[in-house]
Amino acid sequence: MSIEIYRDAWGIPHLRAGSARELARAQGRVTARDRAWQLEVERHRAQGTSAAFLGAGALSWDTLARRARLDDTARRCFGALERRDPETADWVRAYVDGVNEELPGTRAPEFARVGLAPGRWEPWTPLGVWLATHILFAGFPAKLWRDEALRHLGPDAVGLFAADGPGTSGSNGWLVAGPRTTTGHAVLAGDPHRYIEEPGVYQQIRLSCPEFDVIGLAVPGVPGIAHFGHTGTVAWSITNAMADYQDLYRERLRRTGAGVEALGPDGVWHRATRHTETVEVAGEAPVEIEVIETGRGPVIAGGPEGLDEGVPEEERPVFPGVPVALSLRYPPRVTEDLGFSALLPLLRARRTADVDRAFDLWAEPVNVVQAADTEGGLLHRVAGRVPVRPEANRLRPVPAWEPGHDWRGWHDSPRAGLTDGIAVMANQRGPATPLGVEFAPPHRADRITALLQEKEQWSAAHMPLIHMDTHLASAQPLLDRIEALDGLSPEAVTTRETILRWDRRMVASSREAALYAAVRSAVVRRLAAHPAFAALTTPPAYPDVLLPWLGLVPRVAFALEHLLRAEELYGIDRAGIVRAAVEEVAAEPPRGTWGDTHRLAPWRALPEDEREAPAHAAALSAALSGDHDCVLCTSAVPGLTDLAARGPAARYIWDLARREDSFWVVPLGASGMPGSPHHRDQLPLWLRGDLVPVGTDWQQLKKED
């Protein structure tokens, strides 16, 4: 059979071919056709060459990618894949062949705007894209934050500031077993929470050949359907397990006539690998960087001269008098395995047992997996590789020159069951608890569980009610503080009473929600400005790409309920801060609703040109309901902005009774091509909470030439 490409009414590709290999080639072709610019950006990000056309703003990322050896790790992993699993390696090559066939003829306008010609993909490029997409997924920079908080505030700070902080990615996911559904078959539903990008981070697609017929959400640049899929007889989905599987080491390095040496835990100086690379920067001079790797891993910050060369010694915040650097140890660099051997078995899966065996091969990111099949089989487990090592490694950077911080094998993958026929995961403490340090607050998971308990039986059509729920349980500590206030000005009394009458729902049309959000932001700003936290306002000299994890205002914002409920908070008068915030907002209250300021702000690698600006402005003008701790998780950063850069990167409902009764939606559209009718056509549905039927009838599809 030749390769056949069909489209549904939303431009979603349905691919048919005679073999898995031909299908991979077709997937590469159609992805290059629909997402050419996105693919090229991701290839350059994986290589650390994106600043050459995106400019200085991409330099910090490129430097991290080079120093962390992402491209080299992808090469090594592909070489190991060829030796261990040649069938999968050949399948990945076929995908790359398809990309290379289609990419040179792209009509994507961004290439002309920056004067860039599409480059050639290598067989390991999909592995590099996967690695670059997920290297920050476990949030290893949070160890830098905890290190600073511990040094300046003491051990209690770890618990006080524990939250789903900036840069982490989460999801909602729930599984309802057959006895709790109207059809007697299970339903899976949820939504991954990630940075909203344009084009989107997920690609709706169908892959069909004699071996399998799968619908799902693919990662552009990677073959197969890894995270969310439905084969007709079994479906699976994932949420971020919030596991900790990457370590940071403080390294003592020294230069010698032969290169660079690192002090090891045996007290001996060992030769480190070292070379230099040049990063091209559009509009600026090239930047030369030093790439060093010790026995722990690649050095991602600092060098033999320290983290903060040029800063007076007395002002250096870490290990005064001792130049240190930071190295990163991450599983694929150690094992030469990114888990790609799981991808073909997932496509071929027929039962939950098949999905289970496939996820035994999973490496990273570490996820909680839920799956169900048409025979009543259910699965709820953690998948991924987490090293066994001392507790200190999990909390903060550890000294490489001290013994006792090595890895000693891998944790077994925890498993869990269902309660009353349901399983809910929303990044809270659950089966992955032994593998992590910080987890999301339980509010989203508790709310989903409570909603599911309101009905004895559910159908796929009912699930959007849960997707779009806007109840904000984390508001309660601040509301308690507001309720306790007295002696307020008349205007502040009115503000207080209005907020206390609020129904706790972050609805775009709600003026009360806007008022609450304004007070919350004022409280966050005032807390962050308190002298007790002054030492945390200026982070050490870490690379810019890591600084979002060290921002004090976001840390206060996402830990606000802990900070307000704590018995004592470093002598801070929290009642006085809340009072001042209420008075501040009462003097100049927000004029509109929550949706007037809570709007979508998708990330774009390249700003729109003048012709695209009106359409982009229309996307930004979309009023959003929800908030960080709502099931409808559209995350702003209180104290900084009400704009939402993160949110549901897709929504899905997998029905095991009839796959054609399943639904999905993405924030913008199936096409990454500006001007395409399918570039943003799903945005209105996404905003309303509507979904698109998956559509499996080939007769209803349009064949593409």
C-alpha positions as CSV (number, residue, x, y, z in Angstrom):
1,M,0.0,0.0,0.0
2,S,1.3,3.5,-0.8
3,I,1.3,6.2,1.8
4,E,-2.2,7.9,2.1
5,I,-2.8,11.2,3.9
6,Y,-6.4,12.1,4.8
7,R,-7.7,15.2,6.7
8,D,-10.9,15.6,8.7
9,A,-12.9,18.9,9.0
10,W,-10.3,20.3,11.5
11,G,-7.3,19.6,9.3
12,I,-6.2,16.7,11.6
13,P,-4.1,14.2,9.6
14,H,-5.2,10.6,9.4
15,L,-2.4,8.5,7.8
16,R,-2.6,5.1,6.3
17,A,0.3,2.9,5.0
18,G,1.3,-0.6,4.3
19,S,3.8,-1.1,7.2
20,A,4.9,0.6,10.5
21,R,8.0,1.8,8.7
22,E,6.1,3.4,5.8
23,L,3.7,5.0,8.4
24,A,6.6,6.5,10.3
25,R,7.8,8.0,7.0
26,A,4.3,9.4,6.4
27,Q,4.2,10.9,9.9
28,G,7.5,12.6,9.3
29,R,6.2,14.0,6.0
30,V,2.9,15.3,7.3
31,T,4.6,16.8,10.4
32,A,7.1,18.7,8.2
33,R,4.2,19.8,6.0
34,D,2.1,21.1,9.0
35,R,4.9,22.2,11.4
36,A,8.0,23.0,9.4
37,W,9.0,26.0,11.3
38,Q,8.3,24.3,14.7
39,L,10.4,21.3,13.6
40,E,13.3,23.5,12.6
41,V,13.2,25.5,15.8
42,E,13.2,22.3,17.9
43,R,16.1,20.8,15.9
44,H,18.1,23.9,16.5
45,R,17.2,24.0,20.2
46,A,18.3,20.4,20.6
47,Q,21.6,21.3,18.9
48,G,22.1,24.6,20.8
49,T,22.1,26.6,17.6
50,S,18.8,28.6,17.9
51,A,20.4,31.9,18.7
52,A,21.9,32.0,15.2
53,F,18.5,33.1,13.9
54,L,16.5,34.0,17.1
55,G,19.0,36.3,18.5
56,A,20.5,36.9,22.0
57,G,17.3,35.9,23.8
58,A,18.1,32.3,22.9
59,L,21.7,32.4,23.9
60,S,21.2,31.2,27.4
61,W,19.3,28.1,26.3
62,D,21.8,27.3,23.5
63,T,24.6,27.5,26.1
64,L,22.8,25.1,28.4
65,A,22.0,22.7,25.5
66,R,25.7,22.7,24.5
67,R,27.1,22.4,28.0
68,A,24.6,19.7,29.0
69,R,25.6,17.8,25.9
70,L,22.1,17.3,24.6
71,D,23.0,16.6,21.0
72,D,25.8,14.3,22.0
73,T,23.6,12.4,24.4
74,A,21.0,12.0,21.6
75,R,23.6,10.6,19.3
76,R,24.8,8.2,22.0
77,C,21.3,7.1,22.8
78,F,20.5,6.5,19.1
79,G,23.7,4.5,18.7
80,A,22.7,2.3,21.7
81,L,19.2,2.0,20.2
82,E,20.7,0.6,17.0
83,R,22.6,-2.0,18.9
84,R,19.7,-3.0,21.3
85,D,16.6,-2.5,19.2
86,P,17.4,-2.2,15.5
87,E,13.8,-2.3,14.5
88,T,12.9,0.8,16.5
89,A,16.1,2.5,15.2
90,D,15.1,1.8,11.6
91,W,11.5,3.1,12.4
92,V,13.0,6.3,13.7
93,R,15.1,6.6,10.6
94,A,12.0,6.3,8.4
95,Y,10.4,9.2,10.3
96,V,13.5,11.3,9.7
97,D,13.5,10.3,6.0
98,G,9.9,11.6,5.8
99,V,10.9,14.9,7.4
100,N,13.8,15.3,5.1
101,E,11.7,14.6,2.0
102,E,9.1,17.3,2.9
103,L,11.0,20.0,4.7
104,P,13.0,21.5,1.8
105,G,9.8,22.4,0.0
106,T,8.1,24.1,2.9
107,R,6.1,27.3,2.4
108,A,6.4,28.4,6.0
109,P,7.0,32.1,5.9
110,E,9.2,32.3,9.0
111,F,12.2,30.9,7.1
112,A,12.2,33.8,4.7
113,R,11.8,36.3,7.6
114,V,15.0,35.2,9.3
115,G,16.9,34.2,6.2
116,L,17.1,30.5,7.2
117,A,17.0,27.5,5.0
118,P,15.6,24.3,6.3
119,G,18.3,22.0,7.6
120,R,18.8,18.3,7.4
121,W,17.6,16.0,10.2
122,E,19.9,13.3,11.4
123,P,18.7,9.9,12.6
124,W,19.2,11.0,16.3
125,T,17.4,14.4,15.9
126,P,14.0,13.1,17.2
127,L,15.8,11.9,20.3
128,G,17.4,15.3,20.7
129,V,14.0,17.0,20.3
130,W,12.6,14.7,23.0
131,L,15.6,15.4,25.3
132,A,15.5,19.1,24.8
133,T,11.7,19.1,25.4
134,H,12.1,17.3,28.7
135,I,15.5,18.2,30.2
136,L,13.9,20.8,32.5
137,F,10.7,18.8,33.0
138,A,11.8,17.4,36.4
139,G,12.7,20.9,37.5
140,F,16.3,20.3,38.7
141,P,16.8,24.1,39.0
142,A,14.5,23.9,42.0
143,K,17.4,22.4,43.9
144,L,19.2,25.7,43.5
145,W,16.1,27.5,45.0
146,R,16.0,25.1,47.9
147,D,19.7,25.6,48.4
148,E,19.3,29.3,48.7
149,A,16.2,29.1,50.9
150,L,17.9,26.6,53.2
151,R,21.0,28.8,53.6
152,H,19.1,32.0,54.3
153,L,16.0,30.8,56.0
154,G,16.7,27.4,57.5
155,P,15.3,23.9,57.0
156,D,11.6,24.9,57.5
157,A,11.8,26.9,54.2
158,V,11.7,23.7,52.1
159,G,8.2,22.8,53.4
160,L,7.0,26.4,53.4
161,F,7.8,27.1,49.8
162,A,7.0,23.6,48.5
163,A,4.6,24.0,45.6
164,D,4.3,23.3,41.9
165,G,6.6,26.1,41.1
166,P,7.6,27.9,37.9
167,G,8.8,25.8,35.0
168,T,7.3,22.6,36.1
169,S,4.7,20.9,34.0
170,G,1.8,19.0,35.2
171,S,-1.5,17.5,34.1
172,N,-4.9,16.3,35.2
173,G,-5.8,12.8,34.4
174,W,-8.6,10.5,35.6
175,L,-9.8,7.0,34.9
176,V,-13.4,5.9,35.5
177,A,-13.8,2.1,35.4
178,G,-16.7,0.4,33.6
179,P,-19.0,-0.1,36.6
180,R,-19.0,3.7,37.0
181,T,-19.9,4.6,33.4
182,T,-23.1,4.5,31.4
183,T,-21.7,2.1,28.8
184,G,-20.1,-0.4,31.2
185,H,-16.7,0.4,29.6
186,A,-14.0,2.6,31.1
187,V,-13.4,6.3,30.2
188,L,-10.0,8.1,30.4
189,A,-9.9,11.9,30.4
190,G,-7.6,14.7,31.3
191,D,-5.5,17.6,30.1
192,P,-1.7,18.0,30.1
193,H,-0.6,21.4,31.5
194,R,2.4,22.9,29.7
195,Y,3.5,26.2,28.3
196,I,1.1,27.1,25.6
197,E,3.1,27.4,22.4
198,E,2.2,28.5,18.9
199,P,2.2,26.0,17.2
200,G,1.1,23.7,19.9
201,V,3.3,21.2,21.7
202,Y,0.9,18.3,20.8
203,Q,-0.2,17.2,17.4
204,Q,-3.5,15.4,16.9
205,I,-2.9,12.5,14.5
206,R,-4.1,9.1,13.5
207,L,-1.6,6.3,12.4
208,S,-3.0,3.3,10.6
209,C,-1.4,0.3,9.0
210,P,-2.1,-3.5,9.0
211,E,-0.4,-3.8,12.4
212,F,-2.3,-1.1,14.3
213,D,-4.7,1.8,14.0
214,V,-4.0,4.5,16.7
215,I,-5.3,8.0,17.4
216,G,-3.5,10.2,19.8
217,L,-1.5,13.2,20.6
218,A,2.1,13.1,19.2
219,V,5.0,15.4,20.0
220,P,6.1,17.1,16.8
221,G,9.5,15.9,15.8
222,V,9.1,12.5,17.5
223,P,7.6,9.4,15.8
224,G,4.6,7.5,17.2
225,I,2.2,8.5,19.9
226,A,3.9,8.5,23.3
227,H,1.7,10.2,25.9
228,F,-1.9,9.9,25.0
229,G,-3.3,7.3,22.6
230,H,-6.2,5.0,21.8
231,T,-5.7,1.9,19.7
232,G,-9.4,0.9,19.6
233,T,-9.1,-1.8,22.2
234,V,-6.8,-0.1,24.8
235,A,-6.1,3.6,25.6
236,W,-3.5,5.3,27.8
237,S,-2.7,8.7,29.2
238,I,0.0,10.2,31.5
239,T,0.5,12.8,34.1
240,N,3.8,14.2,35.4
241,A,4.8,12.1,38.4
242,M,6.8,15.0,39.9
243,A,9.7,12.5,40.5
244,D,13.2,13.7,41.2
245,Y,15.6,11.9,38.9
246,Q,18.4,14.5,38.1
247,D,21.2,15.6,40.4
248,L,23.3,18.7,40.7
249,Y,26.9,18.5,42.0
250,R,29.1,21.3,43.1
251,E,32.4,20.7,41.4
252,R,35.9,21.8,42.3
253,L,37.8,22.2,39.0
254,R,41.3,23.3,38.3
255,R,43.3,24.0,35.1
256,T,46.4,22.1,34.3
257,G,48.8,22.1,31.4
258,A,46.8,19.3,29.9
259,G,43.3,20.7,30.4
260,V,40.9,20.6,33.4
261,E,40.7,18.3,36.4
262,A,37.9,17.7,38.9
263,L,38.3,16.7,42.5
264,G,36.6,13.4,43.0
265,P,35.0,11.8,46.1
266,D,38.2,9.7,46.5
267,G,40.2,12.9,47.2
268,V,42.0,12.6,43.9
269,W,42.0,15.1,41.0
270,H,40.7,13.4,37.8
271,R,40.9,14.5,34.2
272,A,37.7,16.0,32.9
273,T,36.9,16.2,29.2
274,R,37.0,19.7,27.8
275,H,36.6,21.5,24.5
276,T,35.3,24.8,23.3
277,E,32.4,25.5,21.0
278,T,31.2,28.7,19.3
279,V,27.6,29.8,19.5
280,E,26.5,32.1,16.7
281,V,24.1,34.9,17.7
282,A,22.1,36.8,15.2
283,G,23.0,40.5,15.2
284,E,25.9,40.0,17.6
285,A,29.4,38.6,17.9
286,P,29.7,34.9,18.3
287,V,30.2,33.6,21.8
288,E,32.8,30.9,22.7
289,I,31.8,28.6,25.5
290,E,33.8,26.0,27.4
291,V,32.2,22.5,27.5
292,I,33.5,20.4,30.4
293,E,32.3,17.0,31.7
294,T,33.4,15.4,34.9
295,G,32.8,11.9,36.3
296,R,29.4,13.1,37.5
297,G,28.2,14.7,34.3
298,P,28.4,17.8,32.1
299,V,29.2,21.1,33.8
300,I,26.2,23.4,33.1
301,A,27.3,26.5,35.1
302,G,30.7,27.9,36.0
303,G,34.1,26.4,35.5
304,P,37.5,26.3,37.1
305,E,37.2,30.0,37.9
306,G,33.9,29.4,39.7
307,L,30.2,30.2,39.2
308,D,30.7,34.0,39.6
309,E,34.0,35.0,38.1
310,G,34.4,38.7,38.4
311,V,32.2,39.0,41.5
312,P,34.2,40.1,44.6
313,E,35.0,37.1,46.8
314,E,33.2,38.6,49.9
315,E,30.0,38.9,47.8
316,R,30.0,35.4,46.4
317,P,27.0,33.6,47.9
318,V,28.2,30.0,47.8
319,F,31.3,28.5,49.3
320,P,33.2,31.8,49.8
321,G,36.8,31.3,48.9
322,V,36.2,28.1,46.9
323,P,35.6,28.4,43.2
324,V,32.8,25.9,42.3
325,A,30.9,24.9,39.2
326,L,27.7,22.9,38.7
327,S,27.5,19.6,37.0
328,L,24.3,17.8,36.0
329,R,23.8,14.1,36.2
330,Y,20.7,12.9,34.3
331,P,19.7,9.3,33.4
332,P,20.0,9.2,29.6
333,R,23.6,10.5,29.8
334,V,24.4,7.7,32.2
335,T,22.4,4.8,30.5
336,E,22.4,5.9,26.8
337,D,18.6,5.2,26.8
338,L,15.8,7.6,26.2
339,G,13.1,4.9,26.3
340,F,12.3,5.0,22.6
341,S,11.9,1.2,22.6
342,A,8.5,1.8,24.3
343,L,7.1,3.6,21.3
344,L,6.4,0.8,18.8
345,P,5.0,-1.5,21.5
346,L,2.6,1.2,22.5
347,L,1.2,1.5,19.0
348,R,0.9,-2.3,18.8
349,A,-0.8,-2.6,22.2
350,R,-4.1,-4.4,22.4
351,R,-4.6,-4.8,26.2
352,T,-3.5,-3.0,29.3
353,A,-0.9,-5.8,29.8
354,D,0.7,-4.7,26.5
355,V,0.8,-1.0,27.6
356,D,2.2,-2.1,31.0
357,R,5.1,-4.0,29.3
358,A,5.7,-1.1,26.9
359,F,6.1,1.3,29.8
360,D,8.6,-1.0,31.5
361,L,10.9,0.3,28.7
362,W,10.1,4.0,29.4
363,A,13.0,6.2,30.6
364,E,12.0,9.8,30.9
365,P,10.2,11.9,31.8
366,V,8.9,10.0,34.8
367,N,5.1,9.8,34.5
368,V,2.1,8.3,36.1
369,V,0.3,6.1,33.6
370,Q,-3.3,5.3,33.4
371,A,-4.8,2.8,30.9
372,A,-7.9,0.8,30.3
373,D,-9.0,-1.8,27.7
374,T,-12.3,-3.1,26.3
375,E,-12.0,-6.3,28.3
376,G,-12.1,-4.4,31.7
377,G,-8.3,-4.3,32.2
378,L,-7.0,-1.3,34.1
379,L,-3.6,0.1,34.8
380,H,-2.3,2.8,37.2
381,R,1.4,2.9,37.6
382,V,4.6,5.0,37.6
383,A,6.9,4.7,34.5
384,G,10.4,6.0,34.2
385,R,13.9,5.7,35.6
386,V,14.7,7.2,39.0
387,P,18.1,6.6,40.5
388,V,18.6,5.3,44.1
389,R,20.8,7.8,45.9
390,P,21.1,9.6,49.3
391,E,18.3,12.0,50.3
392,A,20.7,15.0,50.2
393,N,21.0,14.6,46.5
394,R,17.2,15.1,46.1
395,L,17.1,18.3,48.0
396,R,20.0,20.5,46.8
397,P,23.3,20.4,45.0
398,V,25.8,18.2,46.7
399,P,29.6,18.4,46.9
400,A,31.2,16.2,44.2
401,W,34.4,15.9,46.3
402,E,32.6,14.3,49.2
403,P,31.9,10.5,49.2
404,G,28.4,9.1,49.5
405,H,26.6,10.9,46.7
406,D,26.8,8.3,44.0
407,W,23.9,6.5,42.2
408,R,23.2,3.0,43.4
409,G,20.8,1.4,40.9
410,W,17.2,2.3,40.1
411,H,13.9,2.5,42.0
412,D,11.2,0.0,41.2
413,S,8.1,1.6,39.6
414,P,5.3,2.0,42.1
415,R,1.8,0.9,41.3
416,A,-1.6,1.8,42.6
417,G,-5.2,0.7,42.2
418,L,-8.6,2.5,42.0
419,T,-10.9,3.7,44.7
420,D,-14.6,3.4,44.2
421,G,-14.0,2.7,40.5
422,I,-11.9,5.9,39.9
423,A,-8.3,6.9,39.9
424,V,-7.3,10.6,39.8
425,M,-3.8,12.0,39.3
426,A,-3.1,15.7,39.2
427,N,0.6,15.8,40.2
428,Q,-0.3,15.4,43.9
429,R,1.3,13.0,46.3
430,G,0.3,9.5,45.2
431,P,2.0,6.4,43.9
432,A,5.1,8.5,43.0
433,T,5.5,10.0,46.6
434,P,8.7,7.9,47.4
435,L,10.3,9.2,44.2
436,G,9.8,13.0,44.6
437,V,10.4,16.0,46.9
438,E,7.8,18.6,45.9
439,F,4.4,17.8,44.5
440,A,1.5,19.9,43.4
441,P,-1.1,20.9,46.1
442,P,-3.9,18.4,46.4
443,H,-6.6,20.8,45.3
444,R,-7.0,19.8,41.7
445,A,-7.0,16.1,42.5
446,D,-9.4,16.5,45.5
447,R,-11.8,18.6,43.3
448,I,-11.8,16.1,40.5
449,T,-12.4,13.3,42.9
450,A,-15.3,15.2,44.6
451,L,-16.9,15.9,41.2
452,L,-16.6,12.3,40.1
453,Q,-18.3,11.2,43.3
454,E,-21.3,13.4,42.6
455,K,-22.6,11.0,40.0
456,E,-22.8,7.2,40.2
457,Q,-22.3,6.8,36.4
458,W,-20.4,9.0,33.9
459,S,-20.2,9.1,30.1
460,A,-17.6,10.6,27.8
461,A,-20.0,13.5,27.0
462,H,-20.0,14.5,30.7
463,M,-16.3,14.9,31.1
464,P,-15.9,18.5,29.9
465,L,-17.8,19.6,33.0
466,I,-14.7,18.5,35.0
467,H,-12.2,19.9,32.5
468,M,-13.7,23.3,32.9
469,D,-14.2,23.5,36.7
470,T,-13.0,26.8,38.2
471,H,-13.4,26.2,41.9
472,L,-10.3,27.6,43.7
473,A,-9.8,25.8,47.0
474,S,-6.3,27.4,47.6
475,A,-8.0,30.7,48.1
476,Q,-9.2,29.8,51.6
477,P,-6.1,30.8,53.7
478,L,-6.2,34.3,52.3
479,L,-10.0,34.5,52.6
480,D,-9.6,33.5,56.3
481,R,-7.1,36.3,56.8
482,I,-9.3,38.8,55.1
483,E,-12.3,37.8,57.2
484,A,-10.3,38.3,60.4
485,L,-9.6,42.0,59.5
486,D,-11.3,44.8,61.4
487,G,-10.8,48.6,61.6
488,L,-10.8,49.0,57.9
489,S,-11.7,52.1,55.9
490,P,-15.2,52.2,54.5
491,E,-13.9,51.4,51.0
492,A,-11.9,48.5,52.3
493,V,-14.9,47.2,54.2
494,T,-16.8,47.1,51.0
495,T,-13.9,45.3,49.3
496,R,-13.7,42.8,52.1
497,E,-17.4,42.0,52.1
498,T,-17.5,41.6,48.3
499,I,-14.6,39.2,48.3
500,L,-16.2,37.2,51.2
501,R,-19.4,36.8,49.2
502,W,-17.5,35.4,46.2
503,D,-18.3,31.8,45.2
504,R,-14.6,30.8,45.0
505,R,-14.9,30.3,41.2
506,M,-12.3,31.9,38.9
507,V,-14.8,32.6,36.1
508,A,-13.7,35.0,33.4
509,S,-16.9,37.1,33.8
510,S,-16.5,37.4,37.6
511,R,-15.8,40.8,39.1
512,E,-15.4,39.2,42.5
513,A,-12.7,36.9,41.2
514,A,-10.9,39.9,39.8
515,L,-11.0,41.6,43.1
516,Y,-9.7,38.6,45.0
517,A,-6.9,38.2,42.4
518,A,-5.9,41.9,42.9
519,V,-5.7,41.5,46.6
520,R,-3.8,38.2,46.3
521,S,-1.2,39.9,44.0
522,A,-0.8,42.8,46.4
523,V,-0.2,40.3,49.3
524,V,2.4,38.4,47.2
525,R,4.2,41.6,46.3
526,R,4.3,42.9,49.9
527,L,5.4,39.5,51.3
528,A,8.2,39.2,48.7
529,A,9.3,42.8,49.5
530,H,9.6,42.0,53.3
531,P,13.2,42.3,54.7
532,A,13.0,38.7,55.9
533,F,13.3,37.6,52.3
534,A,15.8,40.2,51.2
535,A,18.6,37.7,50.8
536,L,16.5,35.8,48.2
537,T,15.8,38.7,45.9
538,T,19.1,38.5,44.1
539,P,20.0,34.9,43.1
540,P,23.6,33.8,42.6
541,A,25.3,34.0,39.2
542,Y,23.5,31.1,37.6
543,P,22.6,31.0,33.8
544,D,19.6,33.1,32.8
545,V,17.7,30.0,31.6
546,L,17.7,28.7,35.2
547,L,16.6,31.9,36.9
548,P,12.8,31.4,36.6
549,W,13.1,28.7,39.3
550,L,14.8,31.3,41.7
551,G,12.4,34.2,41.3
552,L,11.2,35.2,44.7
553,V,7.8,36.6,43.6
554,P,6.7,33.4,41.8
555,R,7.9,31.3,44.7
556,V,5.8,33.4,47.2
557,A,2.9,33.3,44.8
558,F,2.7,29.5,44.4
559,A,3.4,28.9,48.1
560,L,1.1,31.6,49.4
561,E,-1.3,29.3,51.2
562,H,1.5,27.7,53.1
563,L,3.0,31.1,54.0
564,L,-0.3,32.4,55.3
565,R,-1.1,29.3,57.3
566,A,2.3,28.7,58.9
567,E,2.2,29.1,62.7
568,E,5.0,31.7,62.4
569,L,6.7,33.2,59.4
570,Y,10.1,34.8,60.3
571,G,8.5,37.5,62.4
572,I,6.4,38.9,59.4
573,D,3.2,40.6,60.4
574,R,0.9,38.8,57.9
575,A,-2.2,40.4,59.2
576,G,-0.7,43.8,58.6
577,I,0.3,42.8,55.1
578,V,-3.2,41.5,54.2
579,R,-4.7,44.7,55.7
580,A,-2.4,46.9,53.6
581,A,-3.2,44.9,50.5
582,V,-7.0,45.2,51.0
583,E,-6.7,48.9,51.5
584,E,-4.4,49.2,48.4
585,V,-7.0,47.5,46.2
586,A,-9.9,49.3,47.8
587,A,-8.3,52.6,46.9
588,E,-7.9,51.6,43.2
589,P,-10.0,48.5,42.5
590,P,-9.9,46.6,39.2
591,R,-12.4,48.0,36.8
592,G,-13.4,44.8,35.1
593,T,-13.7,41.1,35.4
594,W,-11.1,38.4,35.9
595,G,-11.1,37.7,32.2
596,D,-10.3,41.3,31.4
597,T,-6.7,40.7,32.6
598,H,-6.5,36.9,32.7
599,R,-5.7,36.2,29.0
600,L,-3.8,33.7,26.9
601,A,-0.2,34.5,26.2
602,P,1.2,31.7,24.0
603,W,4.9,31.5,23.4
604,R,6.2,32.0,19.9
605,A,9.8,31.3,18.8
606,L,9.5,34.3,16.4
607,P,7.2,37.3,17.0
608,E,4.5,37.7,14.4
609,D,5.0,40.1,11.5
610,E,2.6,42.9,10.8
611,R,0.3,40.8,8.7
612,E,-0.1,38.3,11.5
613,A,-0.4,40.8,14.3
614,P,-4.2,41.2,14.2
615,A,-4.8,37.5,14.4
616,H,-2.3,37.2,17.2
617,A,-3.9,40.1,19.1
618,A,-7.2,38.3,18.8
619,A,-5.8,35.2,20.4
620,L,-4.4,37.4,23.2
621,S,-7.8,39.1,23.7
622,A,-9.4,35.8,24.6
623,A,-10.7,36.0,28.2
624,L,-9.7,33.0,30.3
625,S,-11.4,31.3,33.2
626,G,-9.5,29.2,35.7
627,D,-6.3,29.7,37.7
628,H,-3.3,27.8,38.9
629,D,-5.0,25.5,41.4
630,C,-8.3,25.1,39.5
631,V,-9.0,22.0,37.6
632,L,-9.1,24.4,34.7
633,C,-5.4,25.2,35.3
634,T,-4.6,28.4,33.4
635,S,-1.6,29.6,35.2
636,A,-0.7,33.2,35.8
637,V,1.9,34.4,38.3
638,P,0.2,36.4,41.0
639,G,2.2,39.5,41.9
640,L,3.7,39.6,38.4
641,T,1.0,39.1,35.8
642,D,-2.5,37.8,35.2
643,L,-1.6,36.6,31.7
644,A,-1.5,32.8,31.4
645,A,1.5,31.3,29.6
646,R,0.7,27.8,30.9
647,G,-2.5,25.8,30.7
648,P,-4.1,22.8,29.1
649,A,-2.0,22.0,26.0
650,A,-4.7,19.6,24.9
651,R,-7.8,18.0,26.3
652,Y,-8.8,14.4,25.6
653,I,-11.6,11.9,26.4
654,W,-10.9,8.3,25.5
655,D,-14.1,6.2,25.4
656,L,-13.4,2.4,25.6
657,A,-16.9,1.5,24.5
658,R,-16.6,3.1,21.1
659,R,-13.5,4.9,20.0
660,E,-15.5,7.1,17.7
661,D,-17.3,8.6,20.8
662,S,-13.9,9.9,22.0
663,F,-13.1,13.6,21.9
664,W,-10.1,15.9,21.9
665,V,-9.1,19.6,21.4
666,V,-5.9,21.7,21.3
667,P,-5.6,25.4,22.2
668,L,-5.0,26.7,18.7
669,G,-5.2,24.3,15.7
670,A,-3.8,21.4,13.9
671,S,-1.7,23.5,11.5
672,G,1.4,25.5,12.4
673,M,1.2,27.4,9.1
674,P,0.2,31.1,9.5
675,G,-2.8,31.8,7.3
676,S,-4.1,28.2,7.3
677,P,-7.8,27.9,8.1
678,H,-6.7,25.3,10.8
679,H,-4.0,27.5,12.4
680,R,-6.3,28.7,15.2
681,D,-9.7,27.2,14.5
682,Q,-9.9,25.2,17.7
683,L,-9.3,28.1,19.9
684,P,-13.0,29.1,20.4
685,L,-13.8,25.5,21.3
686,W,-10.9,25.3,23.7
687,L,-12.0,28.5,25.4
688,R,-15.6,27.2,25.8
689,G,-14.6,23.7,26.9
690,D,-16.0,22.1,23.7
691,L,-14.1,19.2,22.0
692,V,-13.8,17.8,18.6
693,P,-15.0,14.2,17.8
694,V,-12.0,12.1,16.9
695,G,-13.6,10.8,13.7
696,T,-12.5,7.3,12.6
697,D,-14.6,6.8,9.4
698,W,-12.3,7.0,6.4
699,Q,-15.3,7.7,4.2
700,Q,-15.8,11.0,6.1
701,L,-12.2,12.2,5.5
702,K,-10.8,14.1,2.6
703,K,-7.8,12.6,0.8
704,E,-4.8,14.9,0.4
705,D,-2.7,14.8,-2.8
